[in-house]
Amino acid sequence: MSPVTTPPAAVSPVMIAAVILGVLAFSAFLGWGAWRVFKSAERAERDPRYLRRRLVLLGLLYVGSAVYGIEQVVTGREPLQSLIGLPIGALLAWFYLRAAFRVKIPPA
C-alpha cells in the first residue's frame, strides 16, 4: 500500500443530487420528529391525564423489557451476564410509575 493516495474518479452529478436529497429528507424527518415531541410535551403540560398515560406507558415499557430479559435468561437463551443492566431499568420503571401515580387528576 502506497502512503500517497490517488484522487478518486469524478463523482457523478446524480450521486451528488442523491446525497443532497437524502440529507434534506433526513433533516425534514428530524424536524418533524422534534415538532411532534414539542407538541407532546406541550399537551402533557396542559392535560394531566395525557401526562399520566405517557408516564405509565414508559414505566410499563421498562417493566415488560425486564420481564422479557429475565425470561430469556431463565429459559437459557441468553447468558446470566445480560441481566447486568436490570437494576438501571428497574430504577427507571420505578421512577416513571411513581411519577405517574403522583400526577393529580382533577375530577371530571
N, C-alpha and C positions, 0 to 999 in steps of 0.2 A: 504494500500500500504506500502510495506516494504521499509525502507531507503536504504537497501542493494540490489543492482541489481544482478540478476543472469546472468552468462555468456550465450550468445545465443548459439544455436546449431552451429556446424561447418558449414561454408559456403562451398557450393559445388564448385568444380573447374569450372563447366560450368558457374556459376554465376560470378566468378572472371574473366573468359575469356570474358564473355559478357560485363562486365563493362570496361575492358581494351579496347576491340574493340570499344565500344561506345565512350569512351574518345578519342581514336585515330581518329575515324570518325569525331567527332565534331571538333577536333583540325585541321584536314585536311580541313574541311569546312570553319573554321575561317581563315586559311591560304589562301585558295583560294579566299575568300571574300576580305581579305586585299590586295592580289595581284591585284584583279580587281579594287579596289579603287585606288591603286597606279598607275595602268595603265591609269585609267580615269583622274586622276589629271595630270599625265604626258602629256596626249593628250590635256587636257584643256590648258596647258601652251603653246603648240605648235600651236593649232588651235583655233583662236578666235571665229569662227562660232560654234564650239562644246561647248566652254565655254558659249557663249550667249544662246545656245539652252538649256543647263543644268540649267542655272540660270532662264530662263523664265519658264521652266517646274517646278522648285521648287517654284517659285512665284505663278504660277497658281495652284499648288497643295494646297498652303495655301489659296488662294482665293476661290477655289472650296470647301475646307473644311469649310470655314467661311460661304459661301452661304448655304451649306447643314445644318450647325448648326443653322443658322438663320431661315431657312425653317422649321426645326424641332420644333423650339420654336414657330413660328408663327402658325403652324398647331396644336399646343398643345400637341405634342408627348413628348416633353422634357420641364422641368421647366425653368423658366427665369434665374435661377442661373447657368445654363450650359453655359451661354454666358460670364462668368467671365473671361475666358482666351482669349476672342476675341481680345482685344487690342494687346496682345502679338503676336497672329497670324497675325494681320493686319500689325504690325511693321515688322515682318519677311517677309511677302509678299511684302511690300513696299521696304524693303532693297534688296531683291533678284531681283525684277523687275527694280529698279533703277540701280543696278549694271549691270544688263543685257543690259539695254539701254545705259549705258556708255561705254560698250565694243566697241572699234573701230574695224571695219571690213575693211580690205583693199579691194579695188576694184578687181573684178575677172579678 
